[in-house]
Amino acid sequence: MSESRFNFIIGIGRSGTTLLMSLLNAHSAIQATPEINFFCFFYNSWKNKKSFTDKDFKIVYSYVQLFKRKNHASGFDWSMELFKENIKKSETISFEVIYQCFYKSFLYANKIKNFIHNFDKNPINTLFLEDICVQMPNAKFVLLVRDPRANYLSRKEKVNFRVPNIYSDSCRWIYYNKSAINFMKKYKDKIYVLKYEDLVSNPKFYLNELSVFFDFTNEENMLNFHLNVKENSLKRVTGDSASVKVKEKYEKLSNPINTDRLDAWKTKLRKDEIELISNICNVVDYFGYDLIRNRIKYNYFKYYWGIFLAKREIIKDRIVYRLPLQLKLKLSNLFRR
């Protein structure tokens, strides 16, 4: 399977990762999949795997059922028959081979996409970049970064999203982006930093930049991604089978890119919210955002509680990352009911 290249879209959620996934997926030779946490879910248990059994097939199948509950309207389906075929055709088994077989088993619009590049879009991968490089040394990454003020506003306004907490959300923005920055210091040639504001303002230019970085031929189809979404994803969102959150997501993606909301945070957020985010997000200068910091009085209880909540979530993700597969499946089923 060496003819295909496997890459990653990373960055904290609400930073444009889904938009970039949709743009890339409109390319005839690119598959960019919605969030299915395959690497983090299986890596720790299968990183040294040399064989594949019927029990392993059943575990993968059970895991995919969790994905289908969340992404039934995405335009993507996954085939166990195709996965088995891909595994059996493999001369050797390793985690990298299993990973590649898994992503070669997706169907888009009920068809197999003969892709050259696969882009795995998942924010949580941002926390485990070193492990990805160990198992997949040829992988490259595109990091989506968004102004933390706009990122927070997106969370605040999102239908059926987690209850926003300005302190913990700002701290999570820092932790995710610091993880990427630390990785870039060691592997600067492996990662392309793309600001959401730049992508939305000049998609043609930055898609061309990505085509050079990842070595694929640029296609005009990517700029008409919304037609692809409308035809292959939005049509699947019907009746009561999809949640309000899913419907809203694909309705937005079925429209062309526009810049109307780029500076919405300037009027939609209160002055104290803007100042608070500007002061907490102290790594923002690395990405060139213009944050004016004034001396402000924190509510120190809320500030340290926000740090605790953000760190607790990161620690939880790192603990779950190392849990046995069967326990992960049980927990995933329990919390998705």
VMD Tcl script that draws the C-alpha trace (Angstrom):
set ca {
  {0.00 0.00 0.00}
  {2.99 2.25 -0.32}
  {1.47 3.97 -3.37}
  {-0.91 5.90 -1.10}
  {0.16 8.63 1.31}
  {-1.42 9.08 4.71}
  {-1.46 12.54 6.28}
  {-3.22 14.35 9.11}
  {-5.34 17.46 9.68}
  {-4.79 18.59 13.27}
  {-5.67 21.52 15.52}
  {-8.19 22.15 18.26}
  {-11.86 21.85 17.30}
  {-13.72 24.89 15.92}
  {-10.60 25.96 13.98}
  {-11.64 25.06 10.44}
  {-10.55 21.42 10.33}
  {-13.93 20.30 8.94}
  {-13.86 23.02 6.30}
  {-10.40 21.96 5.13}
  {-11.48 18.31 5.16}
  {-14.39 19.20 2.86}
  {-12.18 21.22 0.50}
  {-9.65 18.42 0.17}
  {-12.26 15.72 -0.20}
  {-13.59 17.44 -3.33}
  {-10.28 16.54 -5.01}
  {-10.50 13.51 -7.30}
  {-7.41 11.84 -5.80}
  {-7.81 12.81 -2.13}
  {-9.84 11.18 0.61}
  {-10.33 13.32 3.70}
  {-12.38 11.49 6.30}
  {-14.56 12.84 9.12}
  {-13.48 12.29 12.70}
  {-12.94 8.65 13.51}
  {-10.36 8.29 16.22}
  {-8.67 5.16 14.85}
  {-5.06 6.00 15.62}
  {-5.57 7.01 19.24}
  {-8.05 4.23 19.90}
  {-5.92 1.34 18.65}
  {-2.30 2.49 18.71}
  {-1.31 1.68 22.27}
  {-2.68 -1.86 22.09}
  {-1.64 -2.66 18.53}
  {1.59 -0.74 18.01}
  {3.61 -3.98 17.95}
  {1.02 -6.14 16.23}
  {2.29 -8.75 13.75}
  {-0.89 -10.76 13.02}
  {-4.64 -10.23 12.69}
  {-7.36 -12.56 13.98}
  {-11.13 -12.91 13.74}
  {-11.37 -11.38 17.20}
  {-9.49 -8.33 15.94}
  {-11.93 -7.96 13.05}
  {-14.82 -8.00 15.51}
  {-13.19 -5.30 17.64}
  {-12.72 -3.05 14.61}
  {-16.32 -3.67 13.54}
  {-17.61 -2.75 17.02}
  {-15.56 0.41 16.97}
  {-16.88 1.43 13.55}
  {-20.44 1.17 14.85}
  {-19.61 4.00 17.25}
  {-18.41 6.08 14.31}
  {-21.58 5.40 12.32}
  {-23.80 6.65 15.13}
  {-22.04 10.00 15.01}
  {-21.38 10.36 11.27}
  {-24.30 8.65 9.56}
  {-24.86 11.74 7.40}
  {-21.26 12.45 6.43}
  {-21.29 10.92 2.95}
  {-18.84 8.25 4.14}
  {-19.49 4.60 4.90}
  {-17.07 1.88 5.92}
  {-16.93 -1.69 4.58}
  {-15.87 -4.64 6.73}
  {-15.68 -6.82 3.62}
  {-13.27 -4.40 2.02}
  {-11.23 -4.19 5.21}
  {-10.90 -7.97 5.39}
  {-9.87 -8.05 1.75}
  {-7.24 -5.37 2.30}
  {-5.82 -7.11 5.38}
  {-5.63 -10.48 3.63}
  {-3.82 -8.96 0.65}
  {-1.13 -7.48 2.94}
  {2.15 -9.37 2.89}
  {2.98 -8.35 6.46}
  {1.01 -6.96 9.39}
  {2.01 -3.90 11.40}
  {0.06 -1.07 12.93}
  {0.84 1.13 9.94}
  {-0.50 -1.54 7.57}
  {-3.67 -1.98 9.67}
  {-4.17 1.79 9.73}
  {-3.80 2.02 5.95}
  {-6.12 -0.94 5.36}
  {-8.71 0.69 7.59}
  {-8.75 3.96 5.65}
  {-8.72 2.14 2.32}
  {-11.99 0.53 3.39}
  {-14.08 3.70 3.33}
  {-16.72 4.37 0.71}
  {-17.68 7.88 -0.30}
  {-21.06 8.36 -1.96}
  {-21.28 4.54 -2.02}
  {-18.12 4.26 -4.11}
  {-14.50 3.33 -3.44}
  {-12.36 6.40 -3.94}
  {-9.04 5.51 -5.53}
  {-7.10 8.11 -3.62}
  {-3.41 8.93 -3.65}
  {-3.58 11.00 -0.45}
  {-5.64 10.28 2.66}
  {-6.12 13.02 5.25}
  {-7.12 11.87 8.73}
  {-8.97 14.77 10.34}
  {-9.07 14.50 14.12}
  {-8.28 17.21 16.70}
  {-7.20 14.75 19.40}
  {-4.31 13.54 17.21}
  {-2.70 16.91 18.02}
  {-1.82 15.52 21.44}
  {-0.05 12.40 20.10}
  {2.07 13.63 17.20}
  {5.28 11.94 18.35}
  {3.63 8.51 18.40}
  {2.15 9.08 14.96}
  {5.62 9.84 13.61}
  {7.08 6.71 15.20}
  {4.53 4.48 13.49}
  {4.13 6.51 10.31}
  {7.46 8.23 9.61}
  {6.36 9.49 6.18}
  {3.25 11.24 7.46}
  {2.86 15.00 7.19}
  {0.52 17.34 9.04}
  {-1.47 20.49 8.42}
  {-2.19 22.43 11.61}
  {-5.32 24.58 11.55}
  {-5.09 27.57 13.89}
  {-7.85 30.08 14.59}
  {-7.83 33.33 16.55}
  {-8.68 32.21 20.13}
  {-11.34 34.93 20.40}
  {-13.10 33.63 17.29}
  {-12.60 30.05 18.44}
  {-14.34 30.81 21.72}
  {-17.20 32.63 19.99}
  {-17.74 29.59 17.76}
  {-18.02 27.39 20.85}
  {-20.31 29.87 22.54}
  {-22.73 30.00 19.62}
  {-22.62 26.32 18.63}
  {-25.95 24.50 18.83}
  {-25.87 21.47 21.15}
  {-22.14 21.95 21.77}
  {-20.43 21.68 25.15}
  {-21.26 24.45 27.61}
  {-18.55 27.07 27.00}
  {-16.20 28.09 29.79}
  {-14.03 31.00 28.75}
  {-11.23 30.07 31.15}
  {-10.99 26.36 30.35}
  {-11.61 26.89 26.62}
  {-8.77 29.40 26.46}
  {-6.47 27.03 28.36}
  {-7.37 24.12 26.05}
  {-6.54 26.35 23.06}
  {-3.10 26.88 24.60}
  {-2.45 23.21 25.40}
  {-3.38 21.99 21.93}
  {-1.35 24.62 20.13}
  {1.62 24.24 22.45}
  {1.62 20.54 21.69}
  {1.86 21.38 17.98}
  {4.52 24.05 18.56}
  {6.70 21.64 20.54}
  {6.37 19.11 17.75}
  {7.28 21.71 15.12}
  {10.49 22.53 16.95}
  {11.67 18.95 16.29}
  {9.98 18.24 12.95}
  {9.55 21.61 11.24}
  {9.52 20.06 7.75}
  {6.59 17.79 8.61}
  {3.99 20.38 9.49}
  {2.28 23.17 7.58}
  {0.64 25.85 9.71}
  {-2.56 27.22 8.19}
  {-4.53 30.00 9.83}
  {-8.29 29.68 9.43}
  {-8.52 33.37 8.59}
  {-6.05 32.94 5.71}
  {-7.82 29.86 4.34}
  {-11.20 31.60 4.31}
  {-9.83 34.85 2.87}
  {-7.79 33.27 0.07}
  {-8.65 29.58 -0.35}
  {-7.21 29.32 -3.86}
  {-3.76 30.48 -2.77}
  {-3.56 28.29 0.33}
  {-4.89 25.20 -1.39}
  {-2.11 25.66 -3.89}
  {0.37 25.99 -1.02}
  {-0.93 22.74 0.43}
  {-0.65 21.02 -2.94}
  {3.04 21.90 -3.02}
  {3.67 20.87 0.59}
  {1.86 17.52 0.27}
  {2.80 16.99 -3.38}
  {-0.55 16.67 -5.08}
  {-1.92 18.32 -8.22}
  {-4.14 21.30 -7.50}
  {-7.73 21.01 -8.71}
  {-10.37 23.71 -9.17}
  {-12.96 21.24 -7.86}
  {-11.77 21.95 -4.33}
  {-13.06 25.51 -4.56}
  {-16.51 24.09 -5.37}
  {-16.43 21.74 -2.38}
  {-19.88 22.91 -1.27}
  {-21.47 21.26 -4.31}
  {-19.83 17.99 -3.33}
  {-21.12 18.34 0.24}
  {-24.62 19.20 -0.97}
  {-24.75 16.21 -3.30}
  {-23.13 13.56 -1.10}
  {-23.67 14.63 2.51}
  {-26.54 17.07 2.89}
  {-28.95 14.77 1.03}
  {-28.39 12.15 3.71}
  {-29.58 14.49 6.46}
  {-33.29 13.80 6.33}
  {-36.21 13.73 8.73}
  {-35.50 13.01 12.34}
  {-32.59 10.65 11.64}
  {-30.03 13.43 12.12}
  {-29.66 15.75 15.07}
  {-29.96 19.52 14.90}
  {-26.19 19.66 15.30}
  {-25.58 17.43 12.26}
  {-28.10 19.26 10.09}
  {-26.61 22.64 10.96}
  {-23.11 21.37 10.18}
  {-23.87 20.15 6.66}
  {-26.14 23.05 5.80}
  {-23.24 25.41 6.48}
  {-20.76 23.28 4.57}
  {-23.08 23.19 1.55}
  {-22.56 26.93 1.07}
  {-19.54 28.60 -0.60}
  {-16.82 30.04 1.62}
  {-17.49 33.57 2.81}
  {-15.65 35.97 5.10}
  {-18.70 37.49 6.80}
  {-17.94 35.96 10.19}
  {-14.18 36.49 10.36}
  {-14.39 39.49 12.70}
  {-17.69 38.63 14.38}
  {-15.93 38.23 17.72}
  {-15.26 42.00 17.76}
  {-18.97 42.74 18.16}
  {-20.36 39.45 19.50}
  {-18.01 39.15 22.48}
  {-18.02 41.52 25.42}
  {-14.98 43.70 26.04}
  {-14.12 41.79 29.23}
  {-14.28 38.46 27.34}
  {-11.94 39.76 24.64}
  {-9.47 41.05 27.23}
  {-9.60 37.84 29.22}
  {-8.89 35.61 26.22}
  {-6.15 37.98 25.03}
  {-4.37 37.73 28.37}
  {-4.73 33.98 28.87}
  {-3.68 32.89 25.35}
  {-0.03 33.79 25.79}
  {1.30 31.70 22.89}
  {-0.83 33.50 20.35}
  {2.08 35.69 19.20}
  {3.68 32.57 17.69}
  {0.95 32.55 15.05}
  {0.92 36.29 14.41}
  {-2.40 37.28 15.93}
  {-2.62 40.87 17.12}
  {-3.75 40.64 20.72}
  {-3.48 43.76 22.82}
  {-2.93 42.76 26.41}
  {-3.94 45.04 29.25}
  {-3.52 44.46 32.93}
  {-6.83 43.01 34.06}
  {-8.10 41.55 37.28}
  {-8.78 37.82 37.03}
  {-11.38 36.00 39.00}
  {-8.65 33.73 40.30}
  {-11.01 31.02 41.45}
  {-12.53 30.77 37.95}
  {-9.10 31.06 36.34}
  {-7.51 28.21 38.29}
  {-10.69 26.16 38.03}
  {-10.52 26.67 34.25}
  {-6.90 25.48 34.22}
  {-7.96 22.43 36.23}
  {-10.83 21.61 33.85}
  {-8.61 21.96 30.78}
  {-5.81 19.86 32.26}
  {-8.29 17.26 33.49}
  {-9.60 16.80 29.95}
  {-6.09 16.48 28.51}
  {-5.12 13.99 31.23}
  {-8.34 12.04 30.65}
  {-7.55 11.78 26.93}
  {-4.03 10.58 27.68}
  {-5.29 7.97 30.16}
  {-7.98 6.68 27.77}
  {-5.31 6.53 25.06}
  {-3.52 3.84 27.08}
  {-6.52 1.79 28.21}
  {-7.08 -1.77 26.91}
  {-9.28 -1.98 23.81}
  {-12.15 -3.89 25.38}
  {-12.39 -1.39 28.23}
  {-12.37 1.50 25.75}
  {-15.23 -0.08 23.81}
  {-17.28 -0.57 26.96}
  {-16.70 3.00 28.07}
  {-17.47 4.37 24.59}
  {-20.75 2.47 24.41}
  {-21.66 3.55 27.94}
  {-21.14 7.27 27.32}
  {-22.81 7.29 23.89}
  {-26.13 5.94 25.14}
}
mol new
graphics top color blue
foreach p $ca { graphics top sphere $p radius 0.5 }
foreach p [lrange $ca 0 end-1] q [lrange $ca 1 end] { graphics top cylinder $p $q radius 0.2 }
display resetview
